[in-house]
Amino acid sequence: MNELPQQLVNGLLLGSMYGLVAIGYTMVYGIVQLINFAHGEIFMTGAFGALTVYAYVLPDGTSMWVALPLMLVGAVLVAVLVAVGAERFAYRPLRNAPRLAPLITAIGLSLALQQAVWAWYPEAKSARTFPQINGGPFHLGSVTIQTGDVFLIIAAPISMAVLAYFVMRTRTGRGMQATAQDPDTAKLMGVDTDRIIVVAFALGAAFAAIGGVAYGLKYGQIDFRMGFILGLKAFTAAVLGGIGNIYGAMIGGVVLGVAETLATAYIADLPGMEKFGSQSWADVWAFVLLILVLLFRPQGLLGERVADRA
């Protein structure tokens, strides 16, 4: 129990990263009723975009305090370009097709992006070292915060605040809400639904890119397969919070991160459960939580605000 505050902080940090990626799933689903299973690879391409800026654009020896904002810009640009290109050339032609068609396309696009990064970065066959911020760790009582986590502590709440303001206070944000509720009526009222859908993909990609940079800073390495499992967990977080609800996505991510961390830390202490508390079981407990949510509250913690369309 002495480790509980530390484990809770670890879970909050992990969950915040899940939440940043889950926002993209829930925004796209809320507007076009599409589960973009390639979103995990958007997260991955953002991380490699940041690494590209650091390795090939900035001069050697550039301080991370100078490099990090430029890496973040590079990550967002790469992720947004990939996401917008996917929407325009992969998903838009299938917008009126049966729902299975874009789902299969998303899975194929996910594999294609993995192989593209693998081919572009020969070194990506194994994990690539991600540049780190010097200094730390920082101690707050019994809680230790690693230097790489400081970026996540700052970025996650700022990202949510900016998103909330954008959705609630801007003309485009109100257009997104209208398109999510009834796209045909929104179009009749003068809303450019095609542009709104592109904005949704771009915003989701930007948050995924921020999550990709946070991942690299937290774990110190990235690879071309990193988006698969984390993307599934982010989707789990979106379902847990209520798919289609942007606030639910972040809350679901935090709940999932805390549950996964506590399960990994404490289940091994229960009689007969020693082998179930290892780190290799962390993914299992995350999906066990998803199954329980789907069984007992399939609409998620906050429910779905978006009306189901015929």
Buried (B, 14 or more C-beta within 10 A) or exposed (E): EEEEEBBBBBBBBBBBBBBBBBBBBBBBBBBBBBBBBBBBBBBBBBBBBBBBBBBEEBEEEBEBEEBBEBBBBBBBBBBBBBBBEBBBEBBBEBBEEEEEBBBEBBEEBBEBBBEBBBEEBEEBEEBBEBBBBEEBEEEEEEBBBBBBBBBBBEBBEEBBEEBBEBBEEEEBBBBBBBBBBEBEEBBEEEBBBBEBBBBBBBBBBBBBBBBBBBBBBBEBEBBBBBBBEBBBBBBBBBBBBBBBBBBBBBBBBBBBBBBBBBBBBBBBEEEEEEEBBEEEBBBEBBBBBBEEBBEEEEBBBBBBBBEEEE
